[in-house]
Amino acid sequence: MTSPFETERLLLRIMQTDDLNDVYEIWGSIEVMKYCGGASTKSRIQRSIDFYRQLQNEKGYSVYTVLLKETSAIIGVCGFNPLENEDEAELLYHFNQHYWGKGYAAEAAAACLASLKKNNTHIRKVIAAVDPANPASWKVLGKIGMTAVGMKWFEDTQQEELCFELELM
């Protein structure tokens, strides 16, 4: 299955190997990733694409490639990372900066949450962490019904981040 779900304006599908260059424009961008641990390399992104394809096969969820229906352009990524606690998942979204401020992140994230609720019965809680210097991301999480629960230290970014949660069941 390459097209798990869609919204009025977006198509979200399982990442494909040939998405590498488009996803590199997102995860390889200093500006896009400045609040998320920094830009990545093509080889690391390729490993991530492979990981998310395997995760989808094993768990029934992953991070998806987000395409604009109107043009079929890849404009972002959105979906879930697994967590240590098997009944929790971490929501993430990153969009090409040319598509910021148009509501695509909230639209894609809401679609991912709806799909997870419908198709994945073992995930009971979704979490998200946001750099305190990124208020645009707080707004996205608020729009989709997530609640801020406080600050938490994250080793991967070496900083405290604002944590959000949403109980699914």
Backbone as JSON, one array per atom type, in Angstrom:
{
  "sequence": "MTSPFETERLLLRIMQTDDLNDVYEIWGSIEVMKYCGGASTKSRIQRSIDFYRQLQNEKGYSVYTVLLKETSAIIGVCGFNPLENEDEAELLYHFNQHYWGKGYAAEAAAACLASLKKNNTHIRKVIAAVDPANPASWKVLGKIGMTAVGMKWFEDTQQEELCFELELM",
  "N": [[0.85, -1.17, 0.0], [0.82, 2.03, -1.03], [-0.44, 4.47, -0.73], [-1.65, 5.48, 1.98], [-3.59, 7.37, 3.07], [-5.6, 10.36, 2.6], [-6.24, 13.92, 2.46], [-8.29, 16.83, 2.02], [-6.54, 18.49, 0.58], [-4.12, 17.15, 0.51], [-2.0, 14.26, -0.02], [-0.97, 11.48, 1.69], [1.57, 9.19, 1.84], [3.32, 6.03, 2.04], [6.78, 6.24, 2.54], [8.99, 6.27, -0.22], [11.85, 4.85, -1.89], [12.76, 6.48, -3.97], [12.05, 8.98, -3.06], [14.1, 10.3, -1.92], [15.66, 12.65, -2.77], [13.75, 14.73, -2.65], [12.92, 14.58, 0.03], [15.33, 15.14, 1.2], [15.5, 17.86, 0.68], [13.96, 18.76, 2.71], [14.63, 17.45, 5.29], [17.33, 17.86, 5.04], [17.63, 20.53, 5.13], [18.9, 23.4, 6.64], [17.39, 25.51, 7.68], [14.75, 24.41, 7.95], [15.22, 22.37, 9.78], [16.28, 23.55, 12.04], [15.23, 23.66, 14.63], [15.17, 21.06, 15.34], [17.38, 19.43, 15.88], [19.13, 19.79, 13.76], [20.26, 19.85, 10.29], [20.24, 16.99, 8.11], [22.14, 14.31, 6.53], [22.27, 12.95, 3.16], [22.75, 10.17, 3.15], [22.02, 9.42, 5.74], [19.33, 10.13, 5.67], [18.42, 8.34, 3.73], [18.69, 5.95, 5.16], [16.76, 6.47, 7.09], [14.41, 6.54, 5.53], [14.35, 3.85, 4.71], [14.07, 2.68, 7.25], [11.51, 3.69, 8.02], [9.87, 2.52, 6.1], [10.12, -0.19, 6.81], [9.14, -0.02, 9.44], [6.46, 0.65, 8.94], [5.6, -1.73, 7.74], [5.94, -3.51, 9.89], [4.62, -2.37, 12.18], [2.41, -0.95, 11.31], [2.24, 1.77, 11.18], [4.01, 4.86, 10.49], [6.39, 7.38, 9.5], [5.24, 9.46, 7.0], [5.42, 10.4, 3.53], [4.42, 13.55, 2.42], [2.34, 14.8, 0.0], [1.33, 17.41, -2.19], [-1.82, 17.45, -3.44], [-2.7, 18.85, -5.7], [-0.43, 19.31, -7.32], [1.2, 17.09, -7.1], [3.62, 17.39, -5.86], [6.18, 16.74, -3.48], [5.88, 17.93, -0.33], [6.38, 17.72, 2.34], [6.94, 15.8, 5.37], [5.28, 13.61, 7.6], [4.12, 11.99, 10.49], [4.67, 9.12, 12.58], [7.0, 8.16, 15.09], [8.23, 5.22, 16.7], [8.12, 4.54, 20.23], [9.82, 3.74, 23.34], [7.93, 2.71, 25.14], [5.54, 0.6, 24.11], [2.86, 1.24, 23.65], [2.75, 3.86, 22.96], [3.38, 6.6, 20.71], [5.43, 8.88, 18.87], [4.61, 11.93, 17.47], [5.62, 13.56, 14.53], [6.43, 16.23, 12.29], [7.6, 17.78, 9.38], [8.1, 20.34, 7.08], [8.77, 21.53, 3.79], [10.11, 24.73, 3.58], [8.93, 26.49, 1.8], [6.29, 25.95, 1.92], [5.27, 26.65, 4.35], [3.02, 28.05, 6.78], [0.54, 27.68, 5.6], [-1.24, 25.92, 6.63], [-0.78, 23.24, 6.17], [0.74, 21.51, 7.82], [-0.84, 21.11, 10.16], [-3.09, 19.99, 8.94], [-2.04, 17.63, 7.78], [-1.03, 16.37, 10.12], [-3.38, 16.02, 11.63], [-4.71, 14.22, 9.96], [-2.97, 12.04, 10.11], [-3.24, 11.37, 12.83], [-5.98, 10.65, 12.86], [-5.93, 8.43, 11.16], [-4.27, 6.74, 12.64], [-5.85, 6.32, 14.93], [-7.97, 4.95, 13.76], [-6.82, 2.67, 12.51], [-4.9, 1.44, 14.13], [-4.86, -0.22, 16.84], [-3.3, -0.58, 19.16], [-1.81, 1.65, 19.97], [-2.02, 3.98, 22.45], [-1.42, 6.51, 23.34], [-0.25, 9.59, 22.04], [2.63, 11.48, 21.69], [4.39, 14.61, 21.47], [7.21, 16.69, 20.96], [8.48, 19.95, 21.28], [10.71, 22.49, 20.37], [11.21, 25.18, 22.55], [11.58, 27.63, 21.3], [10.08, 27.62, 19.03], [7.28, 28.65, 18.3], [5.38, 28.39, 16.24], [5.09, 25.68, 15.8], [3.95, 24.89, 18.21], [1.41, 25.92, 17.89], [0.38, 24.35, 15.81], [0.18, 21.85, 17.1], [-1.69, 22.46, 19.1], [-3.92, 23.05, 17.5], [-4.62, 20.53, 16.58], [-5.54, 19.27, 18.78], [-3.8, 18.43, 20.8], [-2.32, 18.55, 24.06], [-0.33, 20.69, 26.03], [2.01, 19.52, 28.36], [4.21, 20.1, 29.87], [7.77, 20.7, 30.43], [10.59, 18.79, 29.2], [13.7, 17.08, 29.3], [15.69, 16.28, 26.49], [17.87, 13.99, 25.15], [18.74, 13.68, 22.48], [18.5, 16.21, 21.25], [19.76, 17.69, 23.1], [18.53, 19.49, 24.94], [15.91, 21.12, 26.85], [12.54, 20.56, 26.05], [9.23, 21.54, 25.09], [6.6, 19.49, 25.93], [3.9, 17.72, 24.48], [0.78, 15.98, 24.67], [-1.61, 13.46, 23.68], [-4.29, 11.55, 24.45], [-5.45, 8.59, 23.05], [-7.27, 6.63, 23.64]],
  "CA": [[0.0, 0.0, 0.0], [1.65, 3.22, -1.09], [-1.23, 5.66, -0.41], [-2.49, 5.15, 3.12], [-4.73, 8.24, 3.3], [-5.53, 11.68, 2.0], [-7.1, 14.98, 2.97], [-8.8, 17.64, 0.91], [-5.44, 19.05, -0.23], [-2.88, 16.39, 0.65], [-1.91, 12.81, -0.1], [0.09, 10.96, 2.55], [1.88, 7.83, 1.42], [4.52, 5.4, 2.58], [8.0, 6.75, 1.9], [9.58, 5.47, -1.28], [13.28, 5.07, -2.06], [13.01, 7.61, -4.87], [11.71, 10.24, -2.39], [15.3, 10.78, -1.24], [16.05, 14.04, -3.07], [12.73, 15.64, -2.15], [12.98, 14.57, 1.48], [16.57, 15.83, 1.54], [15.2, 19.3, 0.69], [13.3, 19.03, 4.0], [15.48, 17.03, 6.4], [18.67, 18.37, 4.8], [17.57, 21.99, 5.19], [19.29, 24.01, 7.92], [16.27, 26.32, 8.16], [13.64, 23.55, 8.36], [15.59, 21.5, 10.88], [17.02, 24.29, 13.07], [14.67, 23.35, 15.95], [15.02, 19.59, 15.44], [18.65, 18.72, 15.9], [19.97, 20.16, 12.63], [20.1, 19.22, 8.98], [20.74, 15.62, 7.99], [22.84, 13.95, 5.29], [21.5, 12.07, 2.28], [22.88, 8.77, 3.56], [21.19, 9.24, 6.94], [17.93, 10.2, 5.24], [18.1, 7.08, 3.07], [18.48, 4.97, 6.23], [15.46, 6.8, 7.69], [13.36, 6.07, 4.6], [14.32, 2.39, 4.84], [13.52, 2.4, 8.57], [10.08, 3.96, 8.04], [9.2, 1.48, 5.29], [10.09, -1.38, 7.66], [8.23, 0.27, 10.55], [5.09, 0.54, 8.41], [5.3, -3.17, 7.57], [5.9, -4.2, 11.18], [3.75, -1.77, 13.19], [1.21, -0.37, 10.71], [2.34, 3.22, 11.16], [5.36, 5.34, 10.21], [6.41, 8.74, 8.98], [4.8, 9.4, 5.61], [5.7, 11.49, 2.61], [3.22, 14.37, 2.21], [2.32, 15.39, -1.33], [0.27, 18.33, -2.51], [-2.64, 16.79, -4.46], [-2.81, 19.7, -6.88], [0.76, 19.24, -8.18], [1.93, 15.86, -6.76], [4.92, 17.75, -5.29], [6.44, 16.36, -2.09], [6.02, 19.18, 0.4], [6.72, 17.48, 3.73], [6.84, 14.47, 5.97], [4.47, 13.66, 8.81], [3.75, 10.66, 10.98], [4.99, 8.68, 13.92], [8.14, 7.34, 15.5], [7.92, 4.36, 17.84], [8.76, 4.88, 21.5], [10.13, 2.58, 24.18], [6.64, 2.2, 25.57], [4.9, 0.11, 22.88], [1.52, 1.8, 23.42], [2.9, 5.28, 22.68], [4.1, 6.97, 19.49], [5.79, 10.3, 18.8], [4.21, 12.63, 16.25], [6.55, 14.55, 13.99], [6.11, 16.8, 10.98], [8.55, 18.75, 8.85], [7.65, 20.75, 5.76], [9.59, 22.42, 3.0], [9.77, 26.07, 4.06], [8.08, 27.18, 0.81], [4.89, 25.58, 2.19], [4.93, 27.04, 5.71], [1.99, 29.06, 6.97], [-0.63, 27.39, 4.77], [-2.08, 24.95, 7.33], [-0.52, 21.86, 5.75], [1.22, 20.69, 8.93], [-1.99, 20.72, 10.98], [-3.93, 19.1, 8.12], [-1.38, 16.32, 7.69], [-0.96, 15.77, 11.45], [-4.74, 15.57, 11.98], [-4.97, 13.02, 9.16], [-2.17, 10.95, 10.68], [-3.9, 10.97, 14.08], [-7.23, 9.95, 12.52], [-5.56, 7.12, 10.62], [-3.75, 5.92, 13.75], [-7.01, 5.92, 15.74], [-8.8, 4.01, 13.0], [-6.15, 1.46, 12.03], [-3.85, 0.93, 14.99], [-5.54, -0.3, 18.13], [-2.45, -0.71, 20.34], [-1.27, 2.94, 20.4], [-2.98, 4.63, 23.34], [-1.04, 7.9, 23.58], [0.68, 10.22, 21.11], [3.36, 12.6, 22.28], [5.19, 15.44, 20.56], [8.09, 17.6, 21.66], [8.73, 21.14, 20.47], [11.68, 23.46, 20.87], [10.49, 26.35, 23.07], [11.75, 28.77, 20.4], [9.33, 27.35, 17.8], [5.85, 28.77, 18.62], [4.53, 27.95, 15.13], [4.81, 24.27, 16.01], [2.99, 24.77, 19.33], [0.08, 26.21, 17.34], [-0.05, 23.16, 15.07], [-0.23, 20.82, 18.06], [-2.94, 22.92, 19.71], [-5.01, 22.93, 16.51], [-5.02, 19.13, 16.41], [-6.07, 18.76, 20.03], [-2.8, 17.98, 21.76], [-2.23, 19.39, 25.24], [1.01, 20.87, 26.61], [2.08, 18.9, 29.69], [5.4, 20.54, 30.59], [9.09, 20.62, 29.8], [11.31, 17.54, 29.41], [15.03, 17.05, 28.7], [15.87, 15.31, 25.41], [19.28, 13.75, 24.87], [19.09, 13.83, 21.06], [18.65, 17.63, 20.93], [20.52, 18.28, 24.21], [17.83, 20.64, 25.49], [14.55, 20.92, 27.32], [11.53, 20.86, 25.03], [7.86, 21.52, 25.55], [5.97, 18.23, 25.56], [2.45, 17.68, 24.27], [0.22, 14.62, 24.69], [-3.0, 13.23, 23.29], [-4.75, 10.19, 24.74], [-6.3, 8.11, 21.95], [-8.3, 5.72, 24.15]],
  "C": [[0.9, 1.24, 0.0], [0.88, 4.49, -0.75], [-2.17, 5.38, 0.75], [-3.71, 6.05, 3.29], [-4.52, 9.6, 2.67], [-6.46, 12.63, 2.72], [-7.63, 15.74, 1.76], [-7.68, 18.12, -0.01], [-4.2, 18.17, -0.32], [-3.07, 14.9, 0.43], [-0.74, 12.4, 0.77], [0.31, 9.51, 2.17], [3.15, 7.33, 2.08], [5.73, 5.93, 1.81], [8.53, 5.74, 0.89], [11.07, 5.81, -1.41], [13.55, 6.29, -2.93], [12.51, 8.96, -4.31], [12.95, 10.94, -1.84], [15.6, 12.25, -1.52], [15.03, 15.04, -2.54], [12.75, 15.71, -0.62], [14.26, 15.24, 1.97], [16.36, 17.35, 1.56], [14.53, 19.72, 2.0], [14.28, 18.72, 5.14], [16.93, 17.49, 6.24], [18.76, 19.88, 4.9], [17.94, 22.51, 6.59], [18.12, 24.78, 8.51], [15.13, 25.45, 8.69], [13.98, 22.81, 9.65], [16.29, 22.22, 12.04], [16.49, 24.02, 14.48], [14.62, 21.85, 16.23], [16.34, 18.85, 15.34], [19.55, 18.98, 14.71], [19.72, 19.35, 11.38], [20.77, 17.85, 8.95], [21.45, 15.43, 6.65], [21.95, 13.04, 4.43], [21.58, 10.61, 2.73], [22.04, 8.49, 4.81], [19.7, 9.26, 6.59], [17.53, 8.91, 4.54], [17.87, 5.98, 4.11], [17.13, 5.21, 6.91], [14.32, 6.32, 6.82], [13.23, 4.56, 4.71], [13.69, 1.98, 6.17], [12.0, 2.59, 8.58], [9.29, 2.98, 7.18], [9.06, 0.19, 6.11], [9.12, -1.2, 8.82], [6.78, 0.13, 10.11], [4.69, -0.92, 8.27], [5.12, -3.87, 8.9], [4.82, -3.68, 12.13], [2.46, -1.18, 12.62], [1.15, 1.14, 10.78], [3.78, 3.59, 10.86], [5.31, 6.84, 10.0], [6.13, 8.63, 7.49], [5.3, 10.59, 4.81], [4.38, 12.22, 2.36], [3.33, 15.05, 0.85], [1.14, 16.34, -1.45], [-0.53, 17.72, -3.65], [-2.61, 17.55, -5.79], [-1.65, 19.52, -7.86], [1.53, 17.92, -8.06], [3.33, 16.15, -6.22], [5.01, 17.26, -3.85], [6.73, 17.65, -1.33], [6.42, 18.97, 1.86], [6.72, 16.01, 4.09], [6.05, 14.62, 7.26], [4.13, 12.23, 9.21], [4.34, 10.39, 12.34], [6.28, 7.89, 14.0], [7.68, 6.43, 16.63], [8.65, 4.86, 19.08], [9.04, 3.61, 22.28], [8.86, 1.91, 24.68], [5.83, 1.85, 24.32], [3.51, 0.7, 22.62], [1.55, 3.32, 23.24], [3.66, 5.48, 21.37], [4.37, 8.48, 19.54], [5.38, 10.86, 17.45], [5.33, 13.57, 15.82], [6.04, 15.04, 12.65], [7.17, 17.82, 10.63], [8.12, 19.06, 7.43], [8.67, 21.65, 5.09], [9.15, 23.84, 3.33], [8.93, 26.87, 3.07], [6.59, 26.93, 1.08], [4.47, 25.9, 3.62], [3.79, 28.06, 5.7], [0.72, 28.85, 6.16], [-1.56, 26.35, 5.4], [-1.81, 23.5, 6.97], [-0.06, 20.97, 6.9], [0.07, 20.22, 9.8], [-2.89, 19.75, 10.22], [-3.34, 17.69, 8.04], [-1.35, 15.62, 9.05], [-2.33, 15.26, 11.9], [-5.09, 14.29, 11.22], [-4.2, 11.83, 9.7], [-2.8, 10.45, 11.97], [-5.18, 10.18, 13.8], [-6.94, 8.56, 12.0], [-5.07, 6.2, 11.73], [-4.9, 5.43, 14.62], [-7.8, 4.82, 15.06], [-8.12, 2.66, 12.77], [-5.17, 0.82, 13.0], [-4.34, 0.9, 16.44], [-4.6, -0.34, 19.34], [-1.82, 0.61, 20.8], [-2.34, 3.67, 21.2], [-2.68, 6.12, 23.57], [-0.06, 8.36, 22.51], [1.32, 11.38, 21.85], [4.05, 13.39, 21.16], [6.02, 16.37, 21.42], [8.47, 18.74, 20.73], [9.77, 22.01, 21.15], [10.91, 24.68, 21.35], [10.58, 27.58, 22.17], [10.95, 28.63, 19.1], [7.82, 27.44, 18.07], [4.92, 28.35, 17.49], [4.16, 26.47, 15.3], [3.87, 24.04, 17.19], [1.59, 24.96, 18.8], [-0.47, 25.02, 16.58], [-0.58, 22.11, 16.04], [-1.52, 21.2, 18.78], [-4.12, 22.75, 18.78], [-5.51, 21.49, 16.38], [-5.43, 18.47, 17.72], [-5.07, 18.23, 21.03], [-2.67, 19.01, 22.88], [-0.8, 19.47, 25.74], [1.0, 20.33, 28.03], [3.34, 19.27, 30.46], [6.67, 20.35, 29.79], [9.76, 19.29, 30.16], [12.65, 17.63, 28.69], [15.11, 15.95, 27.65], [17.35, 15.2, 25.06], [19.63, 14.05, 23.42], [19.27, 15.29, 20.65], [19.45, 18.38, 21.99], [19.87, 19.55, 24.75], [16.48, 20.21, 26.07], [13.6, 21.35, 26.22], [10.16, 20.79, 25.67], [7.18, 20.27, 25.02], [4.45, 18.38, 25.48], [2.02, 16.22, 24.27], [-1.2, 14.63, 24.18], [-3.32, 11.77, 23.58], [-5.68, 9.77, 23.6], [-7.44, 7.24, 22.46], [-8.59, 6.03, 25.59]]
}
